Amino acid sequence: MYQYKEKFKTSVPIKSNHDLKSFEELAEVTKENLGDALAIFYFDFGIRWAKFEKGEFVFHKNESLEIQYLQEARIFTEKKEMFLRRNTKDNFFCRLRVDEEGQETDVIETHQLLLGKTSGFEGGFTLFKEESGSIGWVPGEFRSKKIAIKTINYIDYSDGMLAGFVDSRFVKIEEI
């Protein structure tokens, strides 16, 4: 399922680099740019979801994670997303995208279905199991067996004719 939208307002992506040595430092950058949000972290050893509330990342069962193993992250609200990718040991490329302000562009909103099924709740997170046996705790309580990540995919036109995606961001998690 997707929806095409013309003249969608969005900021020019703000790109920067940040030296981050801890999740506390990442929390400060997140607090300055987003406020309360959801986050997905891609580590060397797997994926973890979190909520960002009251200036802190909250993982299922308050799991303690080290930023040294982080490769990428998407921290997002319905209006903004901060995307991070590791450049070097302590340095991360950061892209901040803010919707509903700035220039007009065309976008496609879509849902990326998470493969697997919901299987219970605990501490504000939903257990999500894949057939392969992988499990994960997604922030929120979802009653539907299927959930998806709503995304916005930004379109640009080369020479005014050839369309292509130039960026995308996560918006929220929804039941399908």
C-alpha positions in Angstrom: 0.0 0.0 0.0 1.4 3.4 -0.9 0.2 7.0 -1.4 1.7 9.5 -3.8 1.6 13.1 -2.5 2.5 16.3 -4.4 3.8 19.5 -2.9 4.8 17.9 0.4 6.7 20.4 2.5 10.1 19.2 3.9 13.4 20.8 5.0 16.6 20.4 3.1 18.3 17.6 4.9 20.7 18.9 7.5 23.9 16.9 7.4 26.7 16.9 10.0 29.2 14.8 11.8 29.2 14.0 15.5 31.8 12.5 17.8 29.8 10.2 20.0 31.4 8.1 22.7 28.3 7.0 24.6 24.5 6.7 24.4 24.3 9.6 26.9 26.0 11.8 24.2 23.6 10.5 21.6 20.7 11.3 23.9 21.8 14.9 24.2 21.9 15.3 20.4 18.5 13.6 20.1 17.0 15.8 22.8 18.2 18.9 21.0 16.8 17.8 17.6 13.7 15.6 18.2 12.3 15.3 21.7 10.3 12.1 22.5 10.8 9.6 19.7 11.1 6.0 18.6 14.5 4.5 17.5 15.9 1.5 15.8 19.6 0.7 16.2 21.6 -1.6 14.0 24.5 -3.1 16.0 27.3 -5.5 15.0 25.4 -8.2 16.8 21.7 -7.4 15.9 18.9 -4.9 15.9 17.4 -3.2 19.0 14.3 -1.0 19.2 14.0 1.8 21.8 11.8 4.6 23.0 13.4 8.1 23.6 11.5 9.6 26.6 12.5 12.3 29.1 15.9 12.6 27.6 16.9 8.9 27.7 16.8 5.9 25.5 14.6 3.2 27.0 15.3 -0.4 25.8 13.2 -3.4 26.7 14.2 -4.5 30.2 16.5 -1.5 30.4 19.1 -3.4 28.4 22.5 -1.7 28.6 24.2 -1.3 25.2 27.5 0.1 24.1 27.7 2.7 21.3 31.0 1.2 20.1 29.0 -1.6 18.5 26.5 0.7 16.8 26.6 0.9 13.0 23.4 2.8 12.1 20.4 4.3 13.7 17.1 5.9 12.8 15.5 8.0 15.6 12.2 9.3 14.5 8.9 11.1 15.2 5.9 11.7 12.9 7.5 15.0 11.7 11.3 14.4 12.0 14.0 11.8 11.6 17.7 11.7 12.6 19.6 9.1 10.7 23.1 8.1 11.9 25.8 6.0 10.2 29.2 5.3 11.6 32.1 6.9 9.8 35.0 6.0 12.0 35.5 4.6 15.6 33.8 7.5 17.4 32.4 9.6 14.5 29.0 9.4 13.0 27.5 11.0 9.9 24.1 12.5 10.9 21.2 13.5 8.6 18.2 15.4 10.1 15.0 15.7 8.0 12.1 17.9 9.2 8.7 17.7 7.5 6.0 20.3 7.2 8.5 23.2 6.8 10.8 24.3 4.0 10.6 23.4 0.3 7.9 21.5 -1.5 8.6 18.1 -3.1 6.8 15.0 -4.2 6.8 11.9 -1.9 5.5 8.4 -1.7 4.2 7.2 1.7 4.4 3.5 2.1 4.4 0.8 4.8 7.3 -1.6 5.2 5.8 -4.8 6.6 7.8 -6.4 9.4 8.0 -10.1 8.7 6.7 -12.1 11.6 3.9 -11.8 14.2 3.3 -10.0 17.4 3.3 -12.4 20.4 2.7 -10.6 23.7 3.5 -7.4 25.6 5.9 -6.4 28.4 6.9 -3.1 29.8 5.5 -0.9 27.0 7.0 -3.2 24.2 5.5 -5.8 21.9 7.3 -9.1 21.4 7.7 -9.7 17.7 8.7 -13.2 16.4 9.9 -14.2 12.9 9.5 -17.8 11.6 13.3 -18.1 11.5 13.2 -17.9 15.3 14.5 -14.3 15.6 12.7 -12.2 18.1 12.6 -8.5 18.9 10.9 -6.1 21.2 9.2 -3.2 19.4 8.1 -0.1 21.4 4.4 0.2 21.8 1.5 -2.3 22.4 0.2 -3.7 19.2 -2.9 -6.0 19.2 -2.7 -6.8 15.5 -0.6 -9.8 14.4 1.1 -7.7 11.7 2.8 -4.4 12.0 4.6 -2.1 9.6 6.9 0.9 9.6 5.3 3.9 7.8 8.0 5.5 5.6 8.2 8.7 3.5 10.2 8.4 0.3 11.4 11.7 -1.2 11.4 12.1 -5.0 13.6 14.4 -7.1 13.6 14.9 -10.9 16.7 14.8 -13.0 16.5 17.4 -15.8 12.8 17.8 -14.8 11.8 14.4 -16.3 13.5 11.4 -14.7 12.2 10.7 -11.2 14.2 9.0 -8.5 14.2 8.6 -4.7 16.8 10.8 -3.0 16.0 10.1 0.6 13.6 8.2 2.9 12.7 8.2 6.5 10.8 6.3 9.1 7.6 8.0 10.4 5.9 5.6 12.9 5.0 2.0 13.6 1.5 1.0 12.7 -0.8 -2.0 12.9 -1.8 -3.5 9.6 
